[in-house]
Amino acid sequence: MSLRIHQHNPAELVEQTYFRIQQERMADVPILNPALSVEAIDFQRWQGHWLGVVLTPWCMSLLLVPGSSENWESTGENKRRFVKFPAGKFAFLGSVEGELGEYQSCALFSPMDQFNAQSQASMTARASLSGLLSAPGAAREEKPADKPSLSRRRFFAMR
């Protein structure tokens, strides 16, 4: 099978693929969370490829979808590779689906029974992706000691 390159955001195709999987392969699986539906979340360009989260009633996973043939590392189905992100190295498994072609996934949650609503799971997916793309400690920016805080300035301006 030749590598399918996605020039445009594959989010809609990801949703179609996982909805089909739900209908064909997961229909009678007891771990499905009825409060959740298939959703492709925040797919964006990352190192020439597409990175996002797929949320389903049975799992939540990071997905890497080829956006170019440059520096795409094919793994083969069910073969693992480690991908380096600002937050560290994460294991991705190779997969192939008809509509989507080759892609790689990294499981975040499965089963999905800890989520009570789609909005809760979507927020968790967005936070997970944001954390993946942030270096550890990046959110804790130190303030220089010689600069007053904004609230202190406001305090003195009110006098």
Chimera marker file (.cmm) of the C-alpha trace (Angstrom):
<marker_set name="trace">
<marker id="1" x="0.000" y="0.000" z="0.000" r="1" g="1" b="0" radius="0.5"/>
<marker id="2" x="1.399" y="3.371" z="-0.990" r="1" g="1" b="0" radius="0.5"/>
<marker id="3" x="1.543" y="6.237" z="1.481" r="1" g="1" b="0" radius="0.5"/>
<marker id="4" x="-1.489" y="8.540" z="1.320" r="1" g="1" b="0" radius="0.5"/>
<marker id="5" x="-0.458" y="12.171" z="1.882" r="1" g="1" b="0" radius="0.5"/>
<marker id="6" x="-3.079" y="14.526" z="3.339" r="1" g="1" b="0" radius="0.5"/>
<marker id="7" x="-2.586" y="18.033" z="1.979" r="1" g="1" b="0" radius="0.5"/>
<marker id="8" x="-5.621" y="19.318" z="3.882" r="1" g="1" b="0" radius="0.5"/>
<marker id="9" x="-6.720" y="18.855" z="7.482" r="1" g="1" b="0" radius="0.5"/>
<marker id="10" x="-7.852" y="15.211" z="7.825" r="1" g="1" b="0" radius="0.5"/>
<marker id="11" x="-10.207" y="15.800" z="10.800" r="1" g="1" b="0" radius="0.5"/>
<marker id="12" x="-13.395" y="15.044" z="8.835" r="1" g="1" b="0" radius="0.5"/>
<marker id="13" x="-11.835" y="11.895" z="7.359" r="1" g="1" b="0" radius="0.5"/>
<marker id="14" x="-10.695" y="10.794" z="10.833" r="1" g="1" b="0" radius="0.5"/>
<marker id="15" x="-14.268" y="11.164" z="12.109" r="1" g="1" b="0" radius="0.5"/>
<marker id="16" x="-15.687" y="9.225" z="9.145" r="1" g="1" b="0" radius="0.5"/>
<marker id="17" x="-13.135" y="6.446" z="9.641" r="1" g="1" b="0" radius="0.5"/>
<marker id="18" x="-13.740" y="6.064" z="13.372" r="1" g="1" b="0" radius="0.5"/>
<marker id="19" x="-17.513" y="6.308" z="12.970" r="1" g="1" b="0" radius="0.5"/>
<marker id="20" x="-17.314" y="3.409" z="10.496" r="1" g="1" b="0" radius="0.5"/>
<marker id="21" x="-15.130" y="1.453" z="12.944" r="1" g="1" b="0" radius="0.5"/>
<marker id="22" x="-17.739" y="2.073" z="15.642" r="1" g="1" b="0" radius="0.5"/>
<marker id="23" x="-20.558" y="0.806" z="13.400" r="1" g="1" b="0" radius="0.5"/>
<marker id="24" x="-18.691" y="-2.215" z="12.002" r="1" g="1" b="0" radius="0.5"/>
<marker id="25" x="-16.297" y="-3.430" z="14.700" r="1" g="1" b="0" radius="0.5"/>
<marker id="26" x="-17.376" y="-1.884" z="17.981" r="1" g="1" b="0" radius="0.5"/>
<marker id="27" x="-21.189" y="-2.071" z="17.769" r="1" g="1" b="0" radius="0.5"/>
<marker id="28" x="-21.625" y="-4.836" z="20.359" r="1" g="1" b="0" radius="0.5"/>
<marker id="29" x="-18.569" y="-4.155" z="22.507" r="1" g="1" b="0" radius="0.5"/>
<marker id="30" x="-19.681" y="-3.559" z="26.114" r="1" g="1" b="0" radius="0.5"/>
<marker id="31" x="-17.025" y="-0.887" z="26.921" r="1" g="1" b="0" radius="0.5"/>
<marker id="32" x="-18.683" y="1.778" z="24.741" r="1" g="1" b="0" radius="0.5"/>
<marker id="33" x="-19.613" y="4.879" z="26.716" r="1" g="1" b="0" radius="0.5"/>
<marker id="34" x="-23.087" y="5.963" z="25.475" r="1" g="1" b="0" radius="0.5"/>
<marker id="35" x="-22.451" y="9.556" z="26.618" r="1" g="1" b="0" radius="0.5"/>
<marker id="36" x="-19.692" y="9.949" z="23.992" r="1" g="1" b="0" radius="0.5"/>
<marker id="37" x="-19.520" y="10.144" z="20.217" r="1" g="1" b="0" radius="0.5"/>
<marker id="38" x="-16.701" y="10.184" z="17.663" r="1" g="1" b="0" radius="0.5"/>
<marker id="39" x="-14.929" y="13.548" z="17.411" r="1" g="1" b="0" radius="0.5"/>
<marker id="40" x="-11.650" y="14.666" z="15.803" r="1" g="1" b="0" radius="0.5"/>
<marker id="41" x="-10.143" y="17.377" z="17.991" r="1" g="1" b="0" radius="0.5"/>
<marker id="42" x="-7.698" y="20.184" z="17.159" r="1" g="1" b="0" radius="0.5"/>
<marker id="43" x="-5.882" y="18.633" z="14.200" r="1" g="1" b="0" radius="0.5"/>
<marker id="44" x="-2.964" y="20.869" z="13.306" r="1" g="1" b="0" radius="0.5"/>
<marker id="45" x="0.267" y="20.802" z="11.371" r="1" g="1" b="0" radius="0.5"/>
<marker id="46" x="3.187" y="19.415" z="13.337" r="1" g="1" b="0" radius="0.5"/>
<marker id="47" x="6.597" y="18.841" z="11.701" r="1" g="1" b="0" radius="0.5"/>
<marker id="48" x="4.961" y="18.600" z="8.261" r="1" g="1" b="0" radius="0.5"/>
<marker id="49" x="2.289" y="16.123" z="9.379" r="1" g="1" b="0" radius="0.5"/>
<marker id="50" x="-1.119" y="16.286" z="11.068" r="1" g="1" b="0" radius="0.5"/>
<marker id="51" x="-1.440" y="15.844" z="14.817" r="1" g="1" b="0" radius="0.5"/>
<marker id="52" x="-4.686" y="15.767" z="16.769" r="1" g="1" b="0" radius="0.5"/>
<marker id="53" x="-6.834" y="13.714" z="19.097" r="1" g="1" b="0" radius="0.5"/>
<marker id="54" x="-9.575" y="11.281" z="18.185" r="1" g="1" b="0" radius="0.5"/>
<marker id="55" x="-12.244" y="10.876" z="20.837" r="1" g="1" b="0" radius="0.5"/>
<marker id="56" x="-14.533" y="7.844" z="20.619" r="1" g="1" b="0" radius="0.5"/>
<marker id="57" x="-16.936" y="6.015" z="22.955" r="1" g="1" b="0" radius="0.5"/>
<marker id="58" x="-14.204" y="3.387" z="23.535" r="1" g="1" b="0" radius="0.5"/>
<marker id="59" x="-10.909" y="5.336" z="23.526" r="1" g="1" b="0" radius="0.5"/>
<marker id="60" x="-9.107" y="8.658" z="23.252" r="1" g="1" b="0" radius="0.5"/>
<marker id="61" x="-5.886" y="8.686" z="21.227" r="1" g="1" b="0" radius="0.5"/>
<marker id="62" x="-3.358" y="11.060" z="19.767" r="1" g="1" b="0" radius="0.5"/>
<marker id="63" x="-3.155" y="10.601" z="15.999" r="1" g="1" b="0" radius="0.5"/>
<marker id="64" x="-0.341" y="11.358" z="13.578" r="1" g="1" b="0" radius="0.5"/>
<marker id="65" x="-1.443" y="11.447" z="9.930" r="1" g="1" b="0" radius="0.5"/>
<marker id="66" x="1.074" y="11.973" z="7.100" r="1" g="1" b="0" radius="0.5"/>
<marker id="67" x="1.030" y="15.493" z="5.692" r="1" g="1" b="0" radius="0.5"/>
<marker id="68" x="4.061" y="14.935" z="3.461" r="1" g="1" b="0" radius="0.5"/>
<marker id="69" x="6.384" y="12.117" z="2.485" r="1" g="1" b="0" radius="0.5"/>
<marker id="70" x="9.308" y="13.990" z="4.053" r="1" g="1" b="0" radius="0.5"/>
<marker id="71" x="10.337" y="12.631" z="7.457" r="1" g="1" b="0" radius="0.5"/>
<marker id="72" x="7.292" y="10.348" z="7.738" r="1" g="1" b="0" radius="0.5"/>
<marker id="73" x="8.462" y="7.121" z="9.363" r="1" g="1" b="0" radius="0.5"/>
<marker id="74" x="6.291" y="4.207" z="8.312" r="1" g="1" b="0" radius="0.5"/>
<marker id="75" x="6.107" y="1.601" z="11.024" r="1" g="1" b="0" radius="0.5"/>
<marker id="76" x="3.843" y="-1.049" z="9.576" r="1" g="1" b="0" radius="0.5"/>
<marker id="77" x="0.635" y="-2.175" z="11.249" r="1" g="1" b="0" radius="0.5"/>
<marker id="78" x="0.819" y="-2.713" z="15.003" r="1" g="1" b="0" radius="0.5"/>
<marker id="79" x="4.495" y="-1.766" z="15.060" r="1" g="1" b="0" radius="0.5"/>
<marker id="80" x="5.626" y="0.841" z="17.562" r="1" g="1" b="0" radius="0.5"/>
<marker id="81" x="7.831" y="3.872" z="17.214" r="1" g="1" b="0" radius="0.5"/>
<marker id="82" x="8.723" y="6.622" z="19.648" r="1" g="1" b="0" radius="0.5"/>
<marker id="83" x="8.034" y="10.227" z="18.671" r="1" g="1" b="0" radius="0.5"/>
<marker id="84" x="9.704" y="13.137" z="20.440" r="1" g="1" b="0" radius="0.5"/>
<marker id="85" x="7.520" y="16.068" z="21.493" r="1" g="1" b="0" radius="0.5"/>
<marker id="86" x="8.322" y="19.040" z="23.747" r="1" g="1" b="0" radius="0.5"/>
<marker id="87" x="6.794" y="17.078" z="26.662" r="1" g="1" b="0" radius="0.5"/>
<marker id="88" x="8.926" y="13.972" z="25.987" r="1" g="1" b="0" radius="0.5"/>
<marker id="89" x="8.922" y="10.764" z="23.921" r="1" g="1" b="0" radius="0.5"/>
<marker id="90" x="5.663" y="8.927" z="23.309" r="1" g="1" b="0" radius="0.5"/>
<marker id="91" x="4.992" y="5.492" z="21.752" r="1" g="1" b="0" radius="0.5"/>
<marker id="92" x="2.830" y="5.451" z="18.605" r="1" g="1" b="0" radius="0.5"/>
<marker id="93" x="1.410" y="2.360" z="16.931" r="1" g="1" b="0" radius="0.5"/>
<marker id="94" x="1.100" y="2.063" z="13.170" r="1" g="1" b="0" radius="0.5"/>
<marker id="95" x="-2.344" y="1.455" z="11.642" r="1" g="1" b="0" radius="0.5"/>
<marker id="96" x="-3.991" y="1.465" z="8.229" r="1" g="1" b="0" radius="0.5"/>
<marker id="97" x="-7.650" y="2.140" z="7.465" r="1" g="1" b="0" radius="0.5"/>
<marker id="98" x="-9.161" y="2.294" z="3.972" r="1" g="1" b="0" radius="0.5"/>
<marker id="99" x="-10.401" y="5.898" z="3.994" r="1" g="1" b="0" radius="0.5"/>
<marker id="100" x="-7.498" y="7.355" z="5.939" r="1" g="1" b="0" radius="0.5"/>
<marker id="101" x="-4.582" y="5.225" z="4.786" r="1" g="1" b="0" radius="0.5"/>
<marker id="102" x="-1.570" y="4.869" z="7.039" r="1" g="1" b="0" radius="0.5"/>
<marker id="103" x="-1.508" y="6.693" z="10.383" r="1" g="1" b="0" radius="0.5"/>
<marker id="104" x="-0.119" y="6.263" z="13.892" r="1" g="1" b="0" radius="0.5"/>
<marker id="105" x="-1.850" y="6.456" z="17.258" r="1" g="1" b="0" radius="0.5"/>
<marker id="106" x="-0.926" y="6.848" z="20.912" r="1" g="1" b="0" radius="0.5"/>
<marker id="107" x="-3.606" y="5.785" z="23.403" r="1" g="1" b="0" radius="0.5"/>
<marker id="108" x="-4.495" y="8.331" z="26.098" r="1" g="1" b="0" radius="0.5"/>
<marker id="109" x="-7.573" y="6.682" z="27.685" r="1" g="1" b="0" radius="0.5"/>
<marker id="110" x="-9.374" y="3.366" z="27.278" r="1" g="1" b="0" radius="0.5"/>
<marker id="111" x="-12.017" y="2.513" z="28.292" r="1" g="1" b="0" radius="0.5"/>
<marker id="112" x="-13.807" y="5.850" z="28.513" r="1" g="1" b="0" radius="0.5"/>
<marker id="113" x="-15.996" y="5.174" z="31.541" r="1" g="1" b="0" radius="0.5"/>
<marker id="114" x="-14.491" y="8.040" z="33.597" r="1" g="1" b="0" radius="0.5"/>
<marker id="115" x="-16.143" y="10.625" z="31.303" r="1" g="1" b="0" radius="0.5"/>
<marker id="116" x="-19.748" y="11.691" z="31.934" r="1" g="1" b="0" radius="0.5"/>
<marker id="117" x="-20.158" y="14.041" z="28.961" r="1" g="1" b="0" radius="0.5"/>
<marker id="118" x="-18.726" y="14.802" z="25.521" r="1" g="1" b="0" radius="0.5"/>
<marker id="119" x="-17.660" y="18.289" z="26.650" r="1" g="1" b="0" radius="0.5"/>
<marker id="120" x="-15.654" y="16.848" z="29.565" r="1" g="1" b="0" radius="0.5"/>
<marker id="121" x="-13.853" y="14.374" z="27.281" r="1" g="1" b="0" radius="0.5"/>
<marker id="122" x="-13.228" y="17.093" z="24.646" r="1" g="1" b="0" radius="0.5"/>
<marker id="123" x="-11.679" y="19.407" z="27.242" r="1" g="1" b="0" radius="0.5"/>
<marker id="124" x="-9.440" y="16.557" z="28.440" r="1" g="1" b="0" radius="0.5"/>
<marker id="125" x="-8.370" y="15.880" z="24.842" r="1" g="1" b="0" radius="0.5"/>
<marker id="126" x="-7.483" y="19.545" z="24.273" r="1" g="1" b="0" radius="0.5"/>
<marker id="127" x="-5.558" y="19.725" z="27.552" r="1" g="1" b="0" radius="0.5"/>
<marker id="128" x="-3.674" y="16.526" z="26.668" r="1" g="1" b="0" radius="0.5"/>
<marker id="129" x="-2.668" y="17.881" z="23.261" r="1" g="1" b="0" radius="0.5"/>
<marker id="130" x="-1.630" y="21.211" z="24.771" r="1" g="1" b="0" radius="0.5"/>
<marker id="131" x="0.458" y="19.410" z="27.396" r="1" g="1" b="0" radius="0.5"/>
<marker id="132" x="2.114" y="17.259" z="24.727" r="1" g="1" b="0" radius="0.5"/>
<marker id="133" x="3.206" y="20.344" z="22.797" r="1" g="1" b="0" radius="0.5"/>
<marker id="134" x="4.501" y="22.223" z="25.869" r="1" g="1" b="0" radius="0.5"/>
<marker id="135" x="7.888" y="21.660" z="27.427" r="1" g="1" b="0" radius="0.5"/>
<marker id="136" x="7.697" y="20.639" z="31.089" r="1" g="1" b="0" radius="0.5"/>
<marker id="137" x="7.662" y="23.765" z="33.256" r="1" g="1" b="0" radius="0.5"/>
<marker id="138" x="6.949" y="26.074" z="30.288" r="1" g="1" b="0" radius="0.5"/>
<marker id="139" x="3.742" y="27.351" z="31.890" r="1" g="1" b="0" radius="0.5"/>
<marker id="140" x="5.569" y="28.391" z="35.034" r="1" g="1" b="0" radius="0.5"/>
<marker id="141" x="7.304" y="31.494" z="33.742" r="1" g="1" b="0" radius="0.5"/>
<marker id="142" x="9.311" y="33.290" z="36.382" r="1" g="1" b="0" radius="0.5"/>
<marker id="143" x="8.689" y="37.010" z="36.848" r="1" g="1" b="0" radius="0.5"/>
<marker id="144" x="11.785" y="39.196" z="37.176" r="1" g="1" b="0" radius="0.5"/>
<marker id="145" x="12.069" y="40.381" z="40.785" r="1" g="1" b="0" radius="0.5"/>
<marker id="146" x="12.567" y="44.031" z="39.827" r="1" g="1" b="0" radius="0.5"/>
<marker id="147" x="9.223" y="44.338" z="37.970" r="1" g="1" b="0" radius="0.5"/>
<marker id="148" x="6.058" y="44.893" z="40.025" r="1" g="1" b="0" radius="0.5"/>
<marker id="149" x="3.073" y="42.683" z="39.380" r="1" g="1" b="0" radius="0.5"/>
<marker id="150" x="0.124" y="44.007" z="37.421" r="1" g="1" b="0" radius="0.5"/>
<marker id="151" x="-2.102" y="43.915" z="40.497" r="1" g="1" b="0" radius="0.5"/>
<marker id="152" x="0.414" y="46.022" z="42.419" r="1" g="1" b="0" radius="0.5"/>
<marker id="153" x="0.436" y="48.627" z="39.643" r="1" g="1" b="0" radius="0.5"/>
<marker id="154" x="-3.345" y="48.707" z="39.688" r="1" g="1" b="0" radius="0.5"/>
<marker id="155" x="-3.281" y="49.154" z="43.447" r="1" g="1" b="0" radius="0.5"/>
<marker id="156" x="-1.051" y="52.233" z="43.258" r="1" g="1" b="0" radius="0.5"/>
<marker id="157" x="-2.936" y="53.649" z="40.273" r="1" g="1" b="0" radius="0.5"/>
<marker id="158" x="-6.158" y="53.569" z="42.274" r="1" g="1" b="0" radius="0.5"/>
<marker id="159" x="-4.809" y="55.969" z="44.944" r="1" g="1" b="0" radius="0.5"/>
<link id1="1" id2="2" r="1" g="1" b="0" radius="0.2"/>
<link id1="2" id2="3" r="1" g="1" b="0" radius="0.2"/>
<link id1="3" id2="4" r="1" g="1" b="0" radius="0.2"/>
<link id1="4" id2="5" r="1" g="1" b="0" radius="0.2"/>
<link id1="5" id2="6" r="1" g="1" b="0" radius="0.2"/>
<link id1="6" id2="7" r="1" g="1" b="0" radius="0.2"/>
<link id1="7" id2="8" r="1" g="1" b="0" radius="0.2"/>
<link id1="8" id2="9" r="1" g="1" b="0" radius="0.2"/>
<link id1="9" id2="10" r="1" g="1" b="0" radius="0.2"/>
<link id1="10" id2="11" r="1" g="1" b="0" radius="0.2"/>
<link id1="11" id2="12" r="1" g="1" b="0" radius="0.2"/>
<link id1="12" id2="13" r="1" g="1" b="0" radius="0.2"/>
<link id1="13" id2="14" r="1" g="1" b="0" radius="0.2"/>
<link id1="14" id2="15" r="1" g="1" b="0" radius="0.2"/>
<link id1="15" id2="16" r="1" g="1" b="0" radius="0.2"/>
<link id1="16" id2="17" r="1" g="1" b="0" radius="0.2"/>
<link id1="17" id2="18" r="1" g="1" b="0" radius="0.2"/>
<link id1="18" id2="19" r="1" g="1" b="0" radius="0.2"/>
<link id1="19" id2="20" r="1" g="1" b="0" radius="0.2"/>
<link id1="20" id2="21" r="1" g="1" b="0" radius="0.2"/>
<link id1="21" id2="22" r="1" g="1" b="0" radius="0.2"/>
<link id1="22" id2="23" r="1" g="1" b="0" radius="0.2"/>
<link id1="23" id2="24" r="1" g="1" b="0" radius="0.2"/>
<link id1="24" id2="25" r="1" g="1" b="0" radius="0.2"/>
<link id1="25" id2="26" r="1" g="1" b="0" radius="0.2"/>
<link id1="26" id2="27" r="1" g="1" b="0" radius="0.2"/>
<link id1="27" id2="28" r="1" g="1" b="0" radius="0.2"/>
<link id1="28" id2="29" r="1" g="1" b="0" radius="0.2"/>
<link id1="29" id2="30" r="1" g="1" b="0" radius="0.2"/>
<link id1="30" id2="31" r="1" g="1" b="0" radius="0.2"/>
<link id1="31" id2="32" r="1" g="1" b="0" radius="0.2"/>
<link id1="32" id2="33" r="1" g="1" b="0" radius="0.2"/>
<link id1="33" id2="34" r="1" g="1" b="0" radius="0.2"/>
<link id1="34" id2="35" r="1" g="1" b="0" radius="0.2"/>
<link id1="35" id2="36" r="1" g="1" b="0" radius="0.2"/>
<link id1="36" id2="37" r="1" g="1" b="0" radius="0.2"/>
<link id1="37" id2="38" r="1" g="1" b="0" radius="0.2"/>
<link id1="38" id2="39" r="1" g="1" b="0" radius="0.2"/>
<link id1="39" id2="40" r="1" g="1" b="0" radius="0.2"/>
<link id1="40" id2="41" r="1" g="1" b="0" radius="0.2"/>
<link id1="41" id2="42" r="1" g="1" b="0" radius="0.2"/>
<link id1="42" id2="43" r="1" g="1" b="0" radius="0.2"/>
<link id1="43" id2="44" r="1" g="1" b="0" radius="0.2"/>
<link id1="44" id2="45" r="1" g="1" b="0" radius="0.2"/>
<link id1="45" id2="46" r="1" g="1" b="0" radius="0.2"/>
<link id1="46" id2="47" r="1" g="1" b="0" radius="0.2"/>
<link id1="47" id2="48" r="1" g="1" b="0" radius="0.2"/>
<link id1="48" id2="49" r="1" g="1" b="0" radius="0.2"/>
<link id1="49" id2="50" r="1" g="1" b="0" radius="0.2"/>
<link id1="50" id2="51" r="1" g="1" b="0" radius="0.2"/>
<link id1="51" id2="52" r="1" g="1" b="0" radius="0.2"/>
<link id1="52" id2="53" r="1" g="1" b="0" radius="0.2"/>
<link id1="53" id2="54" r="1" g="1" b="0" radius="0.2"/>
<link id1="54" id2="55" r="1" g="1" b="0" radius="0.2"/>
<link id1="55" id2="56" r="1" g="1" b="0" radius="0.2"/>
<link id1="56" id2="57" r="1" g="1" b="0" radius="0.2"/>
<link id1="57" id2="58" r="1" g="1" b="0" radius="0.2"/>
<link id1="58" id2="59" r="1" g="1" b="0" radius="0.2"/>
<link id1="59" id2="60" r="1" g="1" b="0" radius="0.2"/>
<link id1="60" id2="61" r="1" g="1" b="0" radius="0.2"/>
<link id1="61" id2="62" r="1" g="1" b="0" radius="0.2"/>
<link id1="62" id2="63" r="1" g="1" b="0" radius="0.2"/>
<link id1="63" id2="64" r="1" g="1" b="0" radius="0.2"/>
<link id1="64" id2="65" r="1" g="1" b="0" radius="0.2"/>
<link id1="65" id2="66" r="1" g="1" b="0" radius="0.2"/>
<link id1="66" id2="67" r="1" g="1" b="0" radius="0.2"/>
<link id1="67" id2="68" r="1" g="1" b="0" radius="0.2"/>
<link id1="68" id2="69" r="1" g="1" b="0" radius="0.2"/>
<link id1="69" id2="70" r="1" g="1" b="0" radius="0.2"/>
<link id1="70" id2="71" r="1" g="1" b="0" radius="0.2"/>
<link id1="71" id2="72" r="1" g="1" b="0" radius="0.2"/>
<link id1="72" id2="73" r="1" g="1" b="0" radius="0.2"/>
<link id1="73" id2="74" r="1" g="1" b="0" radius="0.2"/>
<link id1="74" id2="75" r="1" g="1" b="0" radius="0.2"/>
<link id1="75" id2="76" r="1" g="1" b="0" radius="0.2"/>
<link id1="76" id2="77" r="1" g="1" b="0" radius="0.2"/>
<link id1="77" id2="78" r="1" g="1" b="0" radius="0.2"/>
<link id1="78" id2="79" r="1" g="1" b="0" radius="0.2"/>
<link id1="79" id2="80" r="1" g="1" b="0" radius="0.2"/>
<link id1="80" id2="81" r="1" g="1" b="0" radius="0.2"/>
<link id1="81" id2="82" r="1" g="1" b="0" radius="0.2"/>
<link id1="82" id2="83" r="1" g="1" b="0" radius="0.2"/>
<link id1="83" id2="84" r="1" g="1" b="0" radius="0.2"/>
<link id1="84" id2="85" r="1" g="1" b="0" radius="0.2"/>
<link id1="85" id2="86" r="1" g="1" b="0" radius="0.2"/>
<link id1="86" id2="87" r="1" g="1" b="0" radius="0.2"/>
<link id1="87" id2="88" r="1" g="1" b="0" radius="0.2"/>
<link id1="88" id2="89" r="1" g="1" b="0" radius="0.2"/>
<link id1="89" id2="90" r="1" g="1" b="0" radius="0.2"/>
<link id1="90" id2="91" r="1" g="1" b="0" radius="0.2"/>
<link id1="91" id2="92" r="1" g="1" b="0" radius="0.2"/>
<link id1="92" id2="93" r="1" g="1" b="0" radius="0.2"/>
<link id1="93" id2="94" r="1" g="1" b="0" radius="0.2"/>
<link id1="94" id2="95" r="1" g="1" b="0" radius="0.2"/>
<link id1="95" id2="96" r="1" g="1" b="0" radius="0.2"/>
<link id1="96" id2="97" r="1" g="1" b="0" radius="0.2"/>
<link id1="97" id2="98" r="1" g="1" b="0" radius="0.2"/>
<link id1="98" id2="99" r="1" g="1" b="0" radius="0.2"/>
<link id1="99" id2="100" r="1" g="1" b="0" radius="0.2"/>
<link id1="100" id2="101" r="1" g="1" b="0" radius="0.2"/>
<link id1="101" id2="102" r="1" g="1" b="0" radius="0.2"/>
<link id1="102" id2="103" r="1" g="1" b="0" radius="0.2"/>
<link id1="103" id2="104" r="1" g="1" b="0" radius="0.2"/>
<link id1="104" id2="105" r="1" g="1" b="0" radius="0.2"/>
<link id1="105" id2="106" r="1" g="1" b="0" radius="0.2"/>
<link id1="106" id2="107" r="1" g="1" b="0" radius="0.2"/>
<link id1="107" id2="108" r="1" g="1" b="0" radius="0.2"/>
<link id1="108" id2="109" r="1" g="1" b="0" radius="0.2"/>
<link id1="109" id2="110" r="1" g="1" b="0" radius="0.2"/>
<link id1="110" id2="111" r="1" g="1" b="0" radius="0.2"/>
<link id1="111" id2="112" r="1" g="1" b="0" radius="0.2"/>
<link id1="112" id2="113" r="1" g="1" b="0" radius="0.2"/>
<link id1="113" id2="114" r="1" g="1" b="0" radius="0.2"/>
<link id1="114" id2="115" r="1" g="1" b="0" radius="0.2"/>
<link id1="115" id2="116" r="1" g="1" b="0" radius="0.2"/>
<link id1="116" id2="117" r="1" g="1" b="0" radius="0.2"/>
<link id1="117" id2="118" r="1" g="1" b="0" radius="0.2"/>
<link id1="118" id2="119" r="1" g="1" b="0" radius="0.2"/>
<link id1="119" id2="120" r="1" g="1" b="0" radius="0.2"/>
<link id1="120" id2="121" r="1" g="1" b="0" radius="0.2"/>
<link id1="121" id2="122" r="1" g="1" b="0" radius="0.2"/>
<link id1="122" id2="123" r="1" g="1" b="0" radius="0.2"/>
<link id1="123" id2="124" r="1" g="1" b="0" radius="0.2"/>
<link id1="124" id2="125" r="1" g="1" b="0" radius="0.2"/>
<link id1="125" id2="126" r="1" g="1" b="0" radius="0.2"/>
<link id1="126" id2="127" r="1" g="1" b="0" radius="0.2"/>
<link id1="127" id2="128" r="1" g="1" b="0" radius="0.2"/>
<link id1="128" id2="129" r="1" g="1" b="0" radius="0.2"/>
<link id1="129" id2="130" r="1" g="1" b="0" radius="0.2"/>
<link id1="130" id2="131" r="1" g="1" b="0" radius="0.2"/>
<link id1="131" id2="132" r="1" g="1" b="0" radius="0.2"/>
<link id1="132" id2="133" r="1" g="1" b="0" radius="0.2"/>
<link id1="133" id2="134" r="1" g="1" b="0" radius="0.2"/>
<link id1="134" id2="135" r="1" g="1" b="0" radius="0.2"/>
<link id1="135" id2="136" r="1" g="1" b="0" radius="0.2"/>
<link id1="136" id2="137" r="1" g="1" b="0" radius="0.2"/>
<link id1="137" id2="138" r="1" g="1" b="0" radius="0.2"/>
<link id1="138" id2="139" r="1" g="1" b="0" radius="0.2"/>
<link id1="139" id2="140" r="1" g="1" b="0" radius="0.2"/>
<link id1="140" id2="141" r="1" g="1" b="0" radius="0.2"/>
<link id1="141" id2="142" r="1" g="1" b="0" radius="0.2"/>
<link id1="142" id2="143" r="1" g="1" b="0" radius="0.2"/>
<link id1="143" id2="144" r="1" g="1" b="0" radius="0.2"/>
<link id1="144" id2="145" r="1" g="1" b="0" radius="0.2"/>
<link id1="145" id2="146" r="1" g="1" b="0" radius="0.2"/>
<link id1="146" id2="147" r="1" g="1" b="0" radius="0.2"/>
<link id1="147" id2="148" r="1" g="1" b="0" radius="0.2"/>
<link id1="148" id2="149" r="1" g="1" b="0" radius="0.2"/>
<link id1="149" id2="150" r="1" g="1" b="0" radius="0.2"/>
<link id1="150" id2="151" r="1" g="1" b="0" radius="0.2"/>
<link id1="151" id2="152" r="1" g="1" b="0" radius="0.2"/>
<link id1="152" id2="153" r="1" g="1" b="0" radius="0.2"/>
<link id1="153" id2="154" r="1" g="1" b="0" radius="0.2"/>
<link id1="154" id2="155" r="1" g="1" b="0" radius="0.2"/>
<link id1="155" id2="156" r="1" g="1" b="0" radius="0.2"/>
<link id1="156" id2="157" r="1" g="1" b="0" radius="0.2"/>
<link id1="157" id2="158" r="1" g="1" b="0" radius="0.2"/>
<link id1="158" id2="159" r="1" g="1" b="0" radius="0.2"/>
</marker_set>
